[in-house]
């Protein structure tokens, strides 16, 4: 086989997840909702996990007519045993759920720090743990961890979020090393600020933390280090997730796909 004949054909980027089961956490809104719809459009049977029952119902309605299906699964990820059980039989796992609180360390409530680490680091570990036996058994699996630019860089006043995302990066790499002999890849997707309710709620918190008006937060705080002066859309992140699930990304594992508008180029 020559080098040219080994190149992918014109339709290699088309994602076909027919017959596959995908689980997406935090699926009721934002990035999670976009990922659930994108994977369902590719034919997957999507388990949409969130504690927001109403949001999941809306998601199910939006998924009507897609090639795949969306099955709502109301679950609080602080129930770690239930999270691990929910991941059984999963072919594609998207760890997306996240929470945020912006406070100086000396004012950061310890119980919130614990909850953030539980939802954003320990729950992904348990979900991966629950999904791997099936993935290993069939010799194929895709783990995509929705990390953040904050998995690579720190920002003030976000101790819990930054700690959780840095930990998720390490967990993802470990899963990649262990999963490689079994046909399982594990990667992170690292967006900067995405146009989601989570980010919108941060604006008021950031205004208080930095002592500036809310209208200055986006330009002077959120986008200060970004070369591209806009928020990312959830659908853009979902396309990166879809890419990592496709055949053209079969050699991509243990890495971080950065979507930060040039933030980490500094």
Number of C-alpha atoms within 10 A of each C-alpha: 5 6 6 7 8 8 10 11 8 7 7 11 14 13 19 18 22 15 11 19 21 26 31 28 31 27 31 27 22 22 26 28 27 23 30 33 26 22 32 27 23 20 21 26 25 28 24 28 28 23 17 17 15 13 17 24 16 14 22 19 10 13 19 14 10 16 16 22 23 26 17 23 21 18 19 17 25 16 12 19 13 16 23 19 14 19 24 18 18 25 26 27 26 27 27 24 25 19 15 18 20 22 19 13 14 8 9 16 13 12 8 14 19 11 16 22 22 18 22 27 23 20 24 26 21 19 27 25 16 21 25 25 14 16 23 17 12 13 14 19 25 27 31 24 26 29 30 26 23 19 23 15 12 15 12 12 20 19 19 25 25 23 18 23 27 20 17 25 24 14 21 25 19 13 21 23 15 13 23 18 12 17 18 24 29 29 27 30 24 23 26 25 24 22 16 16 11 17 17 13 12 18 20 16 18 22 18 15 14 14 10 14 12 16 11 13 21 20 14 11 16 19 19 13 18 20 14 13 14 16 19 18 16 20 19 16 25 23 15 20 25 21 16 25 27 16 15 15 13 15 11 16 23 21 15 24 20 20 20 22 19 14 18 15 9 7
